[in-house]
Amino acid sequence: MRNQLLKSVERGDVLDMMYLSKSGQISKRRIQVIQVGDASFRAYCHLRKTRRTFTIDNVLALVPVIRKESMVI
């Protein structure tokens, strides 16, 4: 999981994340990872519209968001 986070920082990817909170709630977040540490990472959370710190062990799934570009003629 940590390697995927590090690669997303390099590429500037936006990710969809399934996350388990400390209280046991599962949430889906759209994030852009800013910095990765040993046990946690900082990311911009589009749901909360602010930077948040997440625990790597609480990440259930990460999926890159694929953006399709449209051609203008």
Biotite code that builds the C-alpha atoms (Angstrom):
import biotite.structure as struc

atoms = struc.array([
    struc.Atom([0.000, 0.000, 0.000], chain_id="A", res_id=1, res_name="MET", atom_name="CA", element="C"),
    struc.Atom([2.829, 2.403, 0.884], chain_id="A", res_id=2, res_name="ARG", atom_name="CA", element="C"),
    struc.Atom([4.484, 1.862, -2.525], chain_id="A", res_id=3, res_name="ASN", atom_name="CA", element="C"),
    struc.Atom([1.229, 2.693, -4.312], chain_id="A", res_id=4, res_name="GLN", atom_name="CA", element="C"),
    struc.Atom([0.956, 5.892, -2.273], chain_id="A", res_id=5, res_name="LEU", atom_name="CA", element="C"),
    struc.Atom([4.538, 6.877, -3.128], chain_id="A", res_id=6, res_name="LEU", atom_name="CA", element="C"),
    struc.Atom([3.903, 6.290, -6.851], chain_id="A", res_id=7, res_name="LYS", atom_name="CA", element="C"),
    struc.Atom([0.750, 8.415, -6.728], chain_id="A", res_id=8, res_name="SER", atom_name="CA", element="C"),
    struc.Atom([2.779, 11.317, -5.288], chain_id="A", res_id=9, res_name="VAL", atom_name="CA", element="C"),
    struc.Atom([5.284, 11.061, -8.148], chain_id="A", res_id=10, res_name="GLU", atom_name="CA", element="C"),
    struc.Atom([2.538, 10.943, -10.789], chain_id="A", res_id=11, res_name="ARG", atom_name="CA", element="C"),
    struc.Atom([0.172, 13.432, -9.150], chain_id="A", res_id=12, res_name="GLY", atom_name="CA", element="C"),
    struc.Atom([-2.661, 10.881, -9.343], chain_id="A", res_id=13, res_name="ASP", atom_name="CA", element="C"),
    struc.Atom([-6.082, 11.382, -7.817], chain_id="A", res_id=14, res_name="VAL", atom_name="CA", element="C"),
    struc.Atom([-7.229, 8.247, -5.973], chain_id="A", res_id=15, res_name="LEU", atom_name="CA", element="C"),
    struc.Atom([-10.496, 6.823, -4.701], chain_id="A", res_id=16, res_name="ASP", atom_name="CA", element="C"),
    struc.Atom([-9.876, 5.354, -1.267], chain_id="A", res_id=17, res_name="MET", atom_name="CA", element="C"),
    struc.Atom([-11.909, 3.124, 1.037], chain_id="A", res_id=18, res_name="MET", atom_name="CA", element="C"),
    struc.Atom([-10.861, 4.019, 4.581], chain_id="A", res_id=19, res_name="TYR", atom_name="CA", element="C"),
    struc.Atom([-11.598, 2.607, 8.035], chain_id="A", res_id=20, res_name="LEU", atom_name="CA", element="C"),
    struc.Atom([-11.762, 5.338, 10.695], chain_id="A", res_id=21, res_name="SER", atom_name="CA", element="C"),
    struc.Atom([-10.677, 4.944, 14.315], chain_id="A", res_id=22, res_name="LYS", atom_name="CA", element="C"),
    struc.Atom([-14.343, 4.582, 15.288], chain_id="A", res_id=23, res_name="SER", atom_name="CA", element="C"),
    struc.Atom([-14.830, 1.696, 12.844], chain_id="A", res_id=24, res_name="GLY", atom_name="CA", element="C"),
    struc.Atom([-16.738, 3.630, 10.167], chain_id="A", res_id=25, res_name="GLN", atom_name="CA", element="C"),
    struc.Atom([-15.907, 2.882, 6.537], chain_id="A", res_id=26, res_name="ILE", atom_name="CA", element="C"),
    struc.Atom([-15.867, 5.841, 4.162], chain_id="A", res_id=27, res_name="SER", atom_name="CA", element="C"),
    struc.Atom([-15.062, 6.440, 0.516], chain_id="A", res_id=28, res_name="LYS", atom_name="CA", element="C"),
    struc.Atom([-12.783, 9.397, -0.114], chain_id="A", res_id=29, res_name="ARG", atom_name="CA", element="C"),
    struc.Atom([-11.334, 10.994, -3.232], chain_id="A", res_id=30, res_name="ARG", atom_name="CA", element="C"),
    struc.Atom([-7.808, 12.092, -2.373], chain_id="A", res_id=31, res_name="ILE", atom_name="CA", element="C"),
    struc.Atom([-4.583, 13.429, -3.808], chain_id="A", res_id=32, res_name="GLN", atom_name="CA", element="C"),
    struc.Atom([-1.559, 12.297, -1.804], chain_id="A", res_id=33, res_name="VAL", atom_name="CA", element="C"),
    struc.Atom([0.850, 15.055, -0.766], chain_id="A", res_id=34, res_name="ILE", atom_name="CA", element="C"),
    struc.Atom([3.391, 13.325, 1.514], chain_id="A", res_id=35, res_name="GLN", atom_name="CA", element="C"),
    struc.Atom([3.995, 9.751, 2.683], chain_id="A", res_id=36, res_name="VAL", atom_name="CA", element="C"),
    struc.Atom([5.557, 8.853, 6.044], chain_id="A", res_id=37, res_name="GLY", atom_name="CA", element="C"),
    struc.Atom([6.305, 5.510, 7.698], chain_id="A", res_id=38, res_name="ASP", atom_name="CA", element="C"),
    struc.Atom([2.864, 4.909, 9.254], chain_id="A", res_id=39, res_name="ALA", atom_name="CA", element="C"),
    struc.Atom([0.717, 7.732, 7.862], chain_id="A", res_id=40, res_name="SER", atom_name="CA", element="C"),
    struc.Atom([0.308, 10.037, 4.902], chain_id="A", res_id=41, res_name="PHE", atom_name="CA", element="C"),
    struc.Atom([-0.995, 13.545, 4.171], chain_id="A", res_id=42, res_name="ARG", atom_name="CA", element="C"),
    struc.Atom([-3.485, 14.049, 1.376], chain_id="A", res_id=43, res_name="ALA", atom_name="CA", element="C"),
    struc.Atom([-5.963, 16.578, 0.095], chain_id="A", res_id=44, res_name="TYR", atom_name="CA", element="C"),
    struc.Atom([-9.419, 15.107, 0.768], chain_id="A", res_id=45, res_name="CYS", atom_name="CA", element="C"),
    struc.Atom([-12.010, 16.212, -1.800], chain_id="A", res_id=46, res_name="HIS", atom_name="CA", element="C"),
    struc.Atom([-14.848, 15.099, 0.524], chain_id="A", res_id=47, res_name="LEU", atom_name="CA", element="C"),
    struc.Atom([-13.790, 17.412, 3.385], chain_id="A", res_id=48, res_name="ARG", atom_name="CA", element="C"),
    struc.Atom([-12.121, 19.959, 1.058], chain_id="A", res_id=49, res_name="LYS", atom_name="CA", element="C"),
    struc.Atom([-9.015, 20.174, 3.218], chain_id="A", res_id=50, res_name="THR", atom_name="CA", element="C"),
    struc.Atom([-5.695, 18.426, 3.891], chain_id="A", res_id=51, res_name="ARG", atom_name="CA", element="C"),
    struc.Atom([-6.013, 15.386, 6.154], chain_id="A", res_id=52, res_name="ARG", atom_name="CA", element="C"),
    struc.Atom([-3.684, 12.846, 7.748], chain_id="A", res_id=53, res_name="THR", atom_name="CA", element="C"),
    struc.Atom([-4.541, 9.175, 7.228], chain_id="A", res_id=54, res_name="PHE", atom_name="CA", element="C"),
    struc.Atom([-3.087, 6.006, 8.764], chain_id="A", res_id=55, res_name="THR", atom_name="CA", element="C"),
    struc.Atom([-1.699, 3.677, 6.083], chain_id="A", res_id=56, res_name="ILE", atom_name="CA", element="C"),
    struc.Atom([-2.868, 0.545, 7.949], chain_id="A", res_id=57, res_name="ASP", atom_name="CA", element="C"),
    struc.Atom([-6.487, 1.820, 7.871], chain_id="A", res_id=58, res_name="ASN", atom_name="CA", element="C"),
    struc.Atom([-6.598, 2.064, 4.064], chain_id="A", res_id=59, res_name="VAL", atom_name="CA", element="C"),
    struc.Atom([-8.783, -0.758, 2.748], chain_id="A", res_id=60, res_name="LEU", atom_name="CA", element="C"),
    struc.Atom([-8.439, -0.035, -0.992], chain_id="A", res_id=61, res_name="ALA", atom_name="CA", element="C"),
    struc.Atom([-6.916, 2.486, -3.394], chain_id="A", res_id=62, res_name="LEU", atom_name="CA", element="C"),
    struc.Atom([-8.010, 2.915, -7.009], chain_id="A", res_id=63, res_name="VAL", atom_name="CA", element="C"),
    struc.Atom([-6.652, 5.557, -9.408], chain_id="A", res_id=64, res_name="PRO", atom_name="CA", element="C"),
    struc.Atom([-9.286, 7.884, -10.868], chain_id="A", res_id=65, res_name="VAL", atom_name="CA", element="C"),
    struc.Atom([-9.142, 7.717, -14.646], chain_id="A", res_id=66, res_name="ILE", atom_name="CA", element="C"),
    struc.Atom([-9.821, 11.040, -16.281], chain_id="A", res_id=67, res_name="ARG", atom_name="CA", element="C"),
    struc.Atom([-10.874, 10.963, -19.898], chain_id="A", res_id=68, res_name="LYS", atom_name="CA", element="C"),
    struc.Atom([-9.851, 13.914, -21.981], chain_id="A", res_id=69, res_name="GLU", atom_name="CA", element="C"),
    struc.Atom([-12.232, 15.115, -24.631], chain_id="A", res_id=70, res_name="SER", atom_name="CA", element="C"),
    struc.Atom([-11.052, 16.517, -27.917], chain_id="A", res_id=71, res_name="MET", atom_name="CA", element="C"),
    struc.Atom([-12.229, 19.949, -28.915], chain_id="A", res_id=72, res_name="VAL", atom_name="CA", element="C"),
    struc.Atom([-12.660, 20.369, -32.642], chain_id="A", res_id=73, res_name="ILE", atom_name="CA", element="C"),
])
